[in-house]
Amino acid sequence: MARLSIHRHFATLQDPRRVRRRCRHRFLDIVIIAICAVIANCDDWQEIEIFARGRLDWFRRFLPLPHGVPSHDTFERIFDRIDPRAFQACFQEWIGALAACVDVRQIAIDGKTLCGSATSKLGPLHLVSAWATEQHLSLAQLTVAEGSNEIPAIPKLLELLDVNGALVSLDAGGCHKAIAQKILDRGGDYVLVVKDNQPKLLAAIQEHMGAAFDGLVDDCSERQTTDQGHGRQELRIYTTCPAPAELQADWPGLKVIGTCYHERTVQGKTSTEMRYFIGSKAVGARYYGKALRHHWRIENCCHWQMDVTFGEDASRIRKRHAAENFALLRRLALSLLQQYPVKRSVKCKRLAACLDPTILEEILRVGTKREKV
């Protein structure tokens, strides 16, 4: 029963209210209603209240709700007081139960800004997220400290993840020796995009790969792919070589350096780009080409969904903990909706869950069924 799954994973979450005997609504009921409502097409506190009132009889099948549905102000106050770290732990327990049933081979890490969360005193929240690229599961998120950047946040995010045996992929913002070492220490491998923020590394790769293209380096590997659709044609040529000894000595676990030549034609106009990367796994261009393509699923399948389907960029939830916790609600909802085996868009699945409570129950049961596999 889906009810048991939600209760089990969030039962340890502490009620942040001080004088609980005066509270009219049970804490766990508020959390469960919010999870269900965000799955079912609700994107703010007012919509959650309206949905819950419209589905009051359905909720009372598994929640007592002796005083009915809380107001939207109550939802906002409660979620702004919940410790995001504790909420994250419950989120990870549920998602971890799903991930444990599948083989997570690649984890993409990338940052995203909640543009509408800025206040007169604070800038917008910036989150670093981890995404299982093949399973379409949001594994964890961490808020970047105000005035800081992703570099110190990524190692902390890695502490929350089980990366043992997995490939961790990061864009150039995560291309740092300490991050590479952290991934290796956690039992994973890495592929890191290299840009101008690592000028010495970039220059060394360009020089060595230039020699490889001239036929002066042995043991190179090449993989070519073509794609066509949506009015564009794309050619990608991936080339990898064993990393030279001086780079292996300088970068933890480094085994491979490589390039991706990208040629794109749209309406008869062609543009080209050369991208560079490093990897800790001694494999060829086919493997790294697939991994680099899959990395962008965190943008296409997670961040794009957050903005277009869940309206995250347009959200005006500005209270810090409330905004961070609502972001977790969205990612939990997206993960469950992505696992629901019906050939519909995420947007249509949300609408169907709003209109038909039996579909909402089926989406919630996805987690329970996966856990019992």
DRENDOBA-115276 format. One record per residue (C-alpha): residue number from 1; residue in one letter; z negated, y, x. Coordinates in steps of 0.25 Angstrom, whole numbers, plus 5000, padded with zeros to 4 digits. Last residue first. Layout:
% DRENDOBA-115276
{i NUM, aa A, zz Z, yy Y, xx X}
...
***
This chain:
% DRENDOBA-115276
{i 373, aa V, zz 5024, yy 4974, xx 5046}
{i 372, aa K, zz 5011, yy 4979, xx 5039}
{i 371, aa E, zz 5012, yy 4993, xx 5044}
{i 370, aa R, zz 5026, yy 4995, xx 5040}
{i 369, aa K, zz 5023, yy 4991, xx 5026}
{i 368, aa T, zz 5011, yy 5001, xx 5025}
{i 367, aa G, zz 5020, yy 5013, xx 5032}
{i 366, aa V, zz 5031, yy 5011, xx 5022}
{i 365, aa R, zz 5022, yy 5010, xx 5011}
{i 364, aa L, zz 5021, yy 5025, xx 5011}
{i 363, aa I, zz 5036, yy 5026, xx 5008}
{i 362, aa E, zz 5035, yy 5016, xx 4997}
{i 361, aa E, zz 5024, yy 5023, xx 4990}
{i 360, aa L, zz 5032, yy 5036, xx 4991}
{i 359, aa I, zz 5044, yy 5029, xx 4985}
{i 358, aa T, zz 5034, yy 5024, xx 4973}
{i 357, aa P, zz 5030, yy 5039, xx 4972}
{i 356, aa D, zz 5044, yy 5043, xx 4967}
{i 355, aa L, zz 5048, yy 5057, xx 4967}
{i 354, aa C, zz 5041, yy 5062, xx 4980}
{i 353, aa A, zz 5044, yy 5049, xx 4988}
{i 352, aa A, zz 5059, yy 5051, xx 4984}
{i 351, aa L, zz 5059, yy 5065, xx 4989}
{i 350, aa R, zz 5053, yy 5060, xx 5002}
{i 349, aa K, zz 5063, yy 5049, xx 5003}
{i 348, aa C, zz 5074, yy 5059, xx 5000}
{i 347, aa K, zz 5070, yy 5068, xx 5012}
{i 346, aa V, zz 5069, yy 5056, xx 5021}
{i 345, aa S, zz 5083, yy 5053, xx 5018}
{i 344, aa R, zz 5085, yy 5040, xx 5010}
{i 343, aa K, zz 5089, yy 5026, xx 5014}
{i 342, aa V, zz 5075, yy 5019, xx 5010}
{i 341, aa P, zz 5067, yy 5012, xx 5021}
{i 340, aa Y, zz 5054, yy 5021, xx 5021}
{i 339, aa Q, zz 5052, yy 5022, xx 5036}
{i 338, aa Q, zz 5057, yy 5037, xx 5037}
{i 337, aa L, zz 5049, yy 5041, xx 5025}
{i 336, aa L, zz 5036, yy 5035, xx 5032}
{i 335, aa S, zz 5039, yy 5043, xx 5045}
{i 334, aa L, zz 5043, yy 5056, xx 5038}
{i 333, aa A, zz 5030, yy 5056, xx 5030}
{i 332, aa L, zz 5022, yy 5054, xx 5042}
{i 331, aa R, zz 5029, yy 5065, xx 5049}
{i 330, aa R, zz 5027, yy 5074, xx 5037}
{i 329, aa L, zz 5013, yy 5071, xx 5036}
{i 328, aa L, zz 5011, yy 5074, xx 5051}
{i 327, aa A, zz 5018, yy 5087, xx 5050}
{i 326, aa F, zz 5008, yy 5090, xx 5038}
{i 325, aa N, zz 4997, yy 5087, xx 5048}
{i 324, aa E, zz 5002, yy 5097, xx 5058}
{i 323, aa A, zz 5004, yy 5108, xx 5048}
{i 322, aa A, zz 4990, yy 5106, xx 5041}
{i 321, aa H, zz 4984, yy 5106, xx 5055}
{i 320, aa R, zz 4990, yy 5119, xx 5059}
{i 319, aa K, zz 4990, yy 5127, xx 5046}
{i 318, aa R, zz 5004, yy 5132, xx 5044}
{i 317, aa I, zz 5011, yy 5123, xx 5034}
{i 316, aa R, zz 5023, yy 5131, xx 5031}
{i 315, aa S, zz 5033, yy 5120, xx 5032}
{i 314, aa A, zz 5048, yy 5124, xx 5034}
{i 313, aa D, zz 5049, yy 5117, xx 5047}
{i 312, aa E, zz 5042, yy 5104, xx 5041}
{i 311, aa G, zz 5051, yy 5104, xx 5029}
{i 310, aa F, zz 5049, yy 5089, xx 5027}
{i 309, aa T, zz 5064, yy 5085, xx 5026}
{i 308, aa V, zz 5071, yy 5095, xx 5035}
{i 307, aa D, zz 5060, yy 5099, xx 5044}
{i 306, aa M, zz 5052, yy 5086, xx 5046}
{i 305, aa Q, zz 5065, yy 5078, xx 5044}
{i 304, aa W, zz 5072, yy 5085, xx 5056}
{i 303, aa H, zz 5059, yy 5083, xx 5065}
{i 302, aa C, zz 5059, yy 5068, xx 5062}
{i 301, aa C, zz 5072, yy 5061, xx 5060}
{i 300, aa N, zz 5081, yy 5071, xx 5068}
{i 299, aa E, zz 5072, yy 5077, xx 5078}
{i 298, aa I, zz 5064, yy 5064, xx 5081}
{i 297, aa R, zz 5077, yy 5057, xx 5080}
{i 296, aa W, zz 5081, yy 5064, xx 5092}
{i 295, aa H, zz 5074, yy 5054, xx 5101}
{i 294, aa H, zz 5084, yy 5043, xx 5096}
{i 293, aa R, zz 5096, yy 5049, xx 5103}
{i 292, aa L, zz 5088, yy 5050, xx 5116}
{i 291, aa A, zz 5083, yy 5036, xx 5114}
{i 290, aa K, zz 5097, yy 5030, xx 5111}
{i 289, aa G, zz 5103, yy 5037, xx 5124}
{i 288, aa Y, zz 5091, yy 5032, xx 5132}
{i 287, aa Y, zz 5093, yy 5018, xx 5128}
{i 286, aa R, zz 5109, yy 5018, xx 5130}
{i 285, aa A, zz 5108, yy 5026, xx 5143}
{i 284, aa G, zz 5100, yy 5015, xx 5150}
{i 283, aa V, zz 5086, yy 5010, xx 5152}
{i 282, aa A, zz 5075, yy 5012, xx 5163}
{i 281, aa K, zz 5065, yy 5019, xx 5153}
{i 280, aa S, zz 5058, yy 5032, xx 5158}
{i 279, aa G, zz 5069, yy 5041, xx 5153}
{i 278, aa I, zz 5075, yy 5055, xx 5157}
{i 277, aa F, zz 5084, yy 5064, xx 5150}
{i 276, aa Y, zz 5096, yy 5073, xx 5151}
{i 275, aa R, zz 5105, yy 5080, xx 5141}
{i 274, aa M, zz 5119, yy 5085, xx 5143}
{i 273, aa E, zz 5126, yy 5093, xx 5132}
{i 272, aa T, zz 5140, yy 5094, xx 5126}
{i 271, aa S, zz 5146, yy 5102, xx 5115}
{i 270, aa T, zz 5159, yy 5099, xx 5108}
{i 269, aa K, zz 5165, yy 5108, xx 5097}
{i 268, aa G, zz 5175, yy 5101, xx 5087}
{i 267, aa Q, zz 5167, yy 5102, xx 5075}
{i 266, aa V, zz 5155, yy 5096, xx 5082}
{i 265, aa T, zz 5156, yy 5089, xx 5095}
{i 264, aa R, zz 5144, yy 5084, xx 5103}
{i 263, aa E, zz 5143, yy 5079, xx 5117}
{i 262, aa H, zz 5130, yy 5074, xx 5123}
{i 261, aa Y, zz 5128, yy 5069, xx 5137}
{i 260, aa C, zz 5115, yy 5063, xx 5138}
{i 259, aa T, zz 5109, yy 5061, xx 5152}
{i 258, aa G, zz 5099, yy 5052, xx 5159}
{i 257, aa I, zz 5088, yy 5049, xx 5168}
{i 256, aa V, zz 5081, yy 5036, xx 5169}
{i 255, aa K, zz 5068, yy 5030, xx 5175}
{i 254, aa L, zz 5057, yy 5040, xx 5174}
{i 253, aa G, zz 5043, yy 5034, xx 5173}
{i 252, aa P, zz 5036, yy 5047, xx 5177}
{i 251, aa W, zz 5045, yy 5058, xx 5182}
{i 250, aa D, zz 5045, yy 5062, xx 5197}
{i 249, aa A, zz 5047, yy 5049, xx 5204}
{i 248, aa Q, zz 5058, yy 5045, xx 5194}
{i 247, aa L, zz 5065, yy 5058, xx 5196}
{i 246, aa E, zz 5065, yy 5056, xx 5211}
{i 245, aa A, zz 5070, yy 5042, xx 5210}
{i 244, aa P, zz 5082, yy 5045, xx 5201}
{i 243, aa A, zz 5082, yy 5041, xx 5187}
{i 242, aa P, zz 5090, yy 5029, xx 5183}
{i 241, aa C, zz 5102, yy 5034, xx 5176}
{i 240, aa T, zz 5106, yy 5037, xx 5161}
{i 239, aa T, zz 5118, yy 5042, xx 5154}
{i 238, aa Y, zz 5119, yy 5045, xx 5139}
{i 237, aa I, zz 5132, yy 5050, xx 5134}
{i 236, aa R, zz 5132, yy 5056, xx 5120}
{i 235, aa L, zz 5144, yy 5060, xx 5111}
{i 234, aa E, zz 5142, yy 5067, xx 5098}
{i 233, aa Q, zz 5152, yy 5070, xx 5087}
{i 232, aa R, zz 5149, yy 5080, xx 5076}
{i 231, aa G, zz 5152, yy 5082, xx 5061}
{i 230, aa H, zz 5140, yy 5075, xx 5055}
{i 229, aa G, zz 5144, yy 5063, xx 5063}
{i 228, aa Q, zz 5148, yy 5057, xx 5076}
{i 227, aa D, zz 5140, yy 5050, xx 5087}
{i 226, aa T, zz 5144, yy 5045, xx 5100}
{i 225, aa T, zz 5136, yy 5038, xx 5111}
{i 224, aa Q, zz 5138, yy 5035, xx 5126}
{i 223, aa R, zz 5128, yy 5028, xx 5135}
{i 222, aa E, zz 5128, yy 5028, xx 5150}
{i 221, aa S, zz 5119, yy 5021, xx 5161}
{i 220, aa C, zz 5117, yy 5024, xx 5175}
{i 219, aa D, zz 5114, yy 5014, xx 5186}
{i 218, aa D, zz 5120, yy 5021, xx 5198}
{i 217, aa V, zz 5121, yy 5036, xx 5201}
{i 216, aa L, zz 5133, yy 5042, xx 5208}
{i 215, aa G, zz 5143, yy 5041, xx 5197}
{i 214, aa D, zz 5145, yy 5055, xx 5195}
{i 213, aa F, zz 5138, yy 5055, xx 5182}
{i 212, aa A, zz 5126, yy 5049, xx 5189}
{i 211, aa A, zz 5126, yy 5060, xx 5199}
{i 210, aa G, zz 5126, yy 5070, xx 5188}
{i 209, aa M, zz 5115, yy 5062, xx 5182}
{i 208, aa H, zz 5107, yy 5064, xx 5195}
{i 207, aa E, zz 5109, yy 5079, xx 5195}
{i 206, aa Q, zz 5106, yy 5081, xx 5180}
{i 205, aa I, zz 5094, yy 5072, xx 5181}
{i 204, aa A, zz 5088, yy 5080, xx 5193}
{i 203, aa A, zz 5091, yy 5093, xx 5186}
{i 202, aa L, zz 5084, yy 5089, xx 5173}
{i 201, aa L, zz 5072, yy 5084, xx 5181}
{i 200, aa K, zz 5071, yy 5097, xx 5189}
{i 199, aa P, zz 5073, yy 5106, xx 5176}
{i 198, aa Q, zz 5063, yy 5099, xx 5167}
{i 197, aa N, zz 5063, yy 5109, xx 5156}
{i 196, aa D, zz 5078, yy 5110, xx 5157}
{i 195, aa K, zz 5080, yy 5097, xx 5150}
{i 194, aa V, zz 5076, yy 5083, xx 5151}
{i 193, aa V, zz 5075, yy 5073, xx 5138}
{i 192, aa L, zz 5064, yy 5063, xx 5140}
{i 191, aa V, zz 5065, yy 5048, xx 5138}
{i 190, aa Y, zz 5052, yy 5041, xx 5139}
{i 189, aa D, zz 5045, yy 5027, xx 5140}
{i 188, aa G, zz 5032, yy 5023, xx 5134}
{i 187, aa G, zz 5019, yy 5017, xx 5138}
{i 186, aa R, zz 5010, yy 5028, xx 5136}
{i 185, aa D, zz 5009, yy 5032, xx 5150}
{i 184, aa L, zz 5024, yy 5032, xx 5151}
{i 183, aa I, zz 5025, yy 5042, xx 5139}
{i 182, aa K, zz 5014, yy 5051, xx 5146}
{i 181, aa Q, zz 5021, yy 5050, xx 5159}
{i 180, aa A, zz 5034, yy 5056, xx 5153}
{i 179, aa I, zz 5025, yy 5067, xx 5146}
{i 178, aa A, zz 5019, yy 5071, xx 5159}
{i 177, aa K, zz 5033, yy 5071, xx 5166}
{i 176, aa H, zz 5039, yy 5081, xx 5156}
{i 175, aa C, zz 5051, yy 5080, xx 5147}
{i 174, aa G, zz 5044, yy 5082, xx 5133}
{i 173, aa G, zz 5052, yy 5095, xx 5130}
{i 172, aa A, zz 5065, yy 5089, xx 5135}
{i 171, aa D, zz 5065, yy 5079, xx 5123}
{i 170, aa L, zz 5056, yy 5067, xx 5122}
{i 169, aa S, zz 5058, yy 5052, xx 5120}
{i 168, aa V, zz 5047, yy 5042, xx 5121}
{i 167, aa L, zz 5052, yy 5027, xx 5123}
{i 166, aa A, zz 5042, yy 5017, xx 5117}
{i 165, aa G, zz 5035, yy 5006, xx 5124}
{i 164, aa N, zz 5021, yy 5012, xx 5122}
{i 163, aa V, zz 5023, yy 5025, xx 5115}
{i 162, aa D, zz 5011, yy 5024, xx 5106}
{i 161, aa L, zz 5009, yy 5038, xx 5102}
{i 160, aa L, zz 4997, yy 5048, xx 5101}
{i 159, aa E, zz 4996, yy 5050, xx 5116}
{i 158, aa L, zz 5011, yy 5053, xx 5116}
{i 157, aa L, zz 5008, yy 5065, xx 5107}
{i 156, aa K, zz 4998, yy 5070, xx 5118}
{i 155, aa P, zz 5008, yy 5069, xx 5129}
{i 154, aa I, zz 5018, yy 5077, xx 5120}
{i 153, aa A, zz 5009, yy 5088, xx 5117}
{i 152, aa P, zz 5008, yy 5093, xx 5131}
{i 151, aa I, zz 5023, yy 5095, xx 5132}
{i 150, aa E, zz 5025, yy 5099, xx 5118}
{i 149, aa N, zz 5022, yy 5114, xx 5119}
{i 148, aa S, zz 5009, yy 5123, xx 5119}
{i 147, aa G, zz 5006, yy 5136, xx 5113}
{i 146, aa E, zz 5000, yy 5129, xx 5101}
{i 145, aa A, zz 4997, yy 5114, xx 5104}
{i 144, aa V, zz 5009, yy 5105, xx 5100}
{i 143, aa T, zz 5005, yy 5097, xx 5088}
{i 142, aa L, zz 5007, yy 5082, xx 5089}
{i 141, aa Q, zz 5015, yy 5072, xx 5081}
{i 140, aa A, zz 5015, yy 5057, xx 5080}
{i 139, aa L, zz 5024, yy 5044, xx 5077}
{i 138, aa S, zz 5034, yy 5050, xx 5067}
{i 137, aa L, zz 5042, yy 5038, xx 5064}
{i 136, aa H, zz 5057, yy 5036, xx 5063}
{i 135, aa Q, zz 5057, yy 5022, xx 5068}
{i 134, aa E, zz 5068, yy 5023, xx 5078}
{i 133, aa T, zz 5063, yy 5037, xx 5084}
{i 132, aa A, zz 5048, yy 5035, xx 5083}
{i 131, aa W, zz 5045, yy 5050, xx 5083}
{i 130, aa A, zz 5034, yy 5058, xx 5090}
{i 129, aa S, zz 5031, yy 5072, xx 5087}
{i 128, aa V, zz 5027, yy 5085, xx 5094}
{i 127, aa L, zz 5023, yy 5096, xx 5084}
{i 126, aa H, zz 5024, yy 5111, xx 5086}
{i 125, aa L, zz 5016, yy 5119, xx 5076}
{i 124, aa P, zz 5022, yy 5133, xx 5073}
{i 123, aa G, zz 5015, yy 5145, xx 5080}
{i 122, aa L, zz 5002, yy 5150, xx 5078}
{i 121, aa K, zz 4996, yy 5163, xx 5073}
{i 120, aa S, zz 5005, yy 5168, xx 5062}
{i 119, aa T, zz 5007, yy 5154, xx 5058}
{i 118, aa A, zz 5018, yy 5144, xx 5062}
{i 117, aa S, zz 5019, yy 5131, xx 5054}
{i 116, aa G, zz 5033, yy 5133, xx 5049}
{i 115, aa C, zz 5040, yy 5129, xx 5062}
{i 114, aa L, zz 5033, yy 5116, xx 5063}
{i 113, aa T, zz 5039, yy 5114, xx 5077}
{i 112, aa K, zz 5044, yy 5100, xx 5082}
{i 111, aa G, zz 5042, yy 5092, xx 5095}
{i 110, aa D, zz 5048, yy 5079, xx 5100}
{i 109, aa I, zz 5044, yy 5065, xx 5104}
{i 108, aa A, zz 5053, yy 5053, xx 5101}
{i 107, aa I, zz 5047, yy 5039, xx 5101}
{i 106, aa Q, zz 5056, yy 5027, xx 5104}
{i 105, aa R, zz 5053, yy 5012, xx 5103}
{i 104, aa V, zz 5044, yy 5012, xx 5092}
{i 103, aa D, zz 5044, yy 4997, xx 5088}
{i 102, aa V, zz 5040, yy 4996, xx 5073}
{i 101, aa C, zz 5027, yy 4991, xx 5066}
{i 100, aa A, zz 5018, yy 5000, xx 5075}
{i 99, aa A, zz 5026, yy 5012, xx 5071}
{i 98, aa L, zz 5022, yy 5011, xx 5056}
{i 97, aa A, zz 5007, yy 5009, xx 5060}
{i 96, aa G, zz 5008, yy 5020, xx 5070}
{i 95, aa I, zz 5014, yy 5029, xx 5059}
{i 94, aa W, zz 5001, yy 5027, xx 5051}
{i 93, aa E, zz 4991, yy 5028, xx 5062}
{i 92, aa Q, zz 4999, yy 5040, xx 5068}
{i 91, aa F, zz 4997, yy 5048, xx 5055}
{i 90, aa C, zz 4982, yy 5044, xx 5055}
{i 89, aa A, zz 4981, yy 5049, xx 5070}
{i 88, aa Q, zz 4990, yy 5062, xx 5067}
{i 87, aa F, zz 4980, yy 5065, xx 5055}
{i 86, aa A, zz 4969, yy 5064, xx 5065}
{i 85, aa R, zz 4976, yy 5073, xx 5075}
{i 84, aa P, zz 4980, yy 5083, xx 5064}
{i 83, aa D, zz 4965, yy 5085, xx 5061}
{i 82, aa I, zz 4965, yy 5087, xx 5046}
{i 81, aa R, zz 4961, yy 5101, xx 5042}
{i 80, aa D, zz 4975, yy 5107, xx 5039}
{i 79, aa F, zz 4978, yy 5094, xx 5031}
{i 78, aa I, zz 4966, yy 5096, xx 5022}
{i 77, aa R, zz 4968, yy 5111, xx 5020}
{i 76, aa E, zz 4983, yy 5109, xx 5016}
{i 75, aa F, zz 4980, yy 5098, xx 5007}
{i 74, aa T, zz 4969, yy 5105, xx 5000}
{i 73, aa D, zz 4978, yy 5118, xx 4998}
{i 72, aa H, zz 4989, yy 5109, xx 4992}
{i 71, aa S, zz 4979, yy 5105, xx 4981}
{i 70, aa P, zz 4972, yy 5091, xx 4981}
{i 69, aa V, zz 4978, yy 5081, xx 4971}
{i 68, aa G, zz 4969, yy 5076, xx 4960}
{i 67, aa H, zz 4954, yy 5076, xx 4960}
{i 66, aa P, zz 4951, yy 5061, xx 4959}
{i 65, aa L, zz 4963, yy 5059, xx 4969}
{i 64, aa P, zz 4960, yy 5044, xx 4969}
{i 63, aa L, zz 4972, yy 5040, xx 4978}
{i 62, aa F, zz 4980, yy 5027, xx 4977}
{i 61, aa R, zz 4986, yy 5027, xx 4963}
{i 60, aa R, zz 4981, yy 5042, xx 4962}
{i 59, aa F, zz 4992, yy 5046, xx 4971}
{i 58, aa W, zz 5002, yy 5041, xx 4960}
{i 57, aa D, zz 4995, yy 5049, xx 4949}
{i 56, aa L, zz 4995, yy 5062, xx 4957}
{i 55, aa R, zz 5010, yy 5061, xx 4960}
{i 54, aa G, zz 5013, yy 5075, xx 4955}
{i 53, aa R, zz 5000, yy 5081, xx 4960}
{i 52, aa A, zz 5003, yy 5075, xx 4974}
{i 51, aa F, zz 5016, yy 5081, xx 4974}
{i 50, aa I, zz 5012, yy 5095, xx 4971}
{i 49, aa E, zz 5000, yy 5094, xx 4981}
{i 48, aa I, zz 5009, yy 5089, xx 4992}
{i 47, aa E, zz 5020, yy 5100, xx 4989}
{i 46, aa Q, zz 5009, yy 5111, xx 4990}
{i 45, aa W, zz 5005, yy 5105, xx 5003}
{i 44, aa D, zz 5018, yy 5105, xx 5010}
{i 43, aa D, zz 5031, yy 5097, xx 5012}
{i 42, aa C, zz 5030, yy 5086, xx 5001}
{i 41, aa N, zz 5042, yy 5077, xx 5000}
{i 40, aa A, zz 5035, yy 5064, xx 4996}
{i 39, aa I, zz 5031, yy 5060, xx 5010}
{i 38, aa V, zz 5023, yy 5073, xx 5011}
{i 37, aa A, zz 5017, yy 5069, xx 4998}
{i 36, aa C, zz 5012, yy 5056, xx 5002}
{i 35, aa I, zz 5006, yy 5060, xx 5015}
{i 34, aa A, zz 4999, yy 5072, xx 5008}
{i 33, aa I, zz 4993, yy 5063, xx 4997}
{i 32, aa I, zz 4988, yy 5054, xx 5007}
{i 31, aa V, zz 4981, yy 5065, xx 5015}
{i 30, aa I, zz 4975, yy 5071, xx 5003}
{i 29, aa D, zz 4970, yy 5057, xx 4998}
{i 28, aa L, zz 4964, yy 5055, xx 5012}
{i 27, aa F, zz 4955, yy 5067, xx 5010}
{i 26, aa R, zz 4950, yy 5065, xx 4996}
{i 25, aa H, zz 4951, yy 5076, xx 4987}
{i 24, aa R, zz 4939, yy 5084, xx 4980}
{i 23, aa C, zz 4932, yy 5088, xx 4993}
{i 22, aa R, zz 4918, yy 5092, xx 4991}
{i 21, aa R, zz 4912, yy 5080, xx 4998}
{i 20, aa R, zz 4921, yy 5082, xx 5009}
{i 19, aa V, zz 4914, yy 5094, xx 5015}
{i 18, aa R, zz 4921, yy 5096, xx 5028}
{i 17, aa R, zz 4936, yy 5092, xx 5025}
{i 16, aa P, zz 4944, yy 5086, xx 5037}
{i 15, aa D, zz 4944, yy 5072, xx 5031}
{i 14, aa Q, zz 4946, yy 5063, xx 5043}
{i 13, aa L, zz 4958, yy 5054, xx 5044}
{i 12, aa T, zz 4954, yy 5040, xx 5046}
{i 11, aa A, zz 4960, yy 5035, xx 5032}
{i 10, aa F, zz 4973, yy 5040, xx 5036}
{i 9, aa H, zz 4980, yy 5027, xx 5040}
{i 8, aa R, zz 4973, yy 5018, xx 5031}
{i 7, aa H, zz 4974, yy 5027, xx 5019}
{i 6, aa I, zz 4989, yy 5029, xx 5021}
{i 5, aa S, zz 4992, yy 5014, xx 5023}
{i 4, aa L, zz 4983, yy 5010, xx 5011}
{i 3, aa R, zz 4990, yy 5019, xx 5001}
{i 2, aa A, zz 5004, yy 5014, xx 5006}
{i 1, aa M, zz 5000, yy 5000, xx 5000}
***
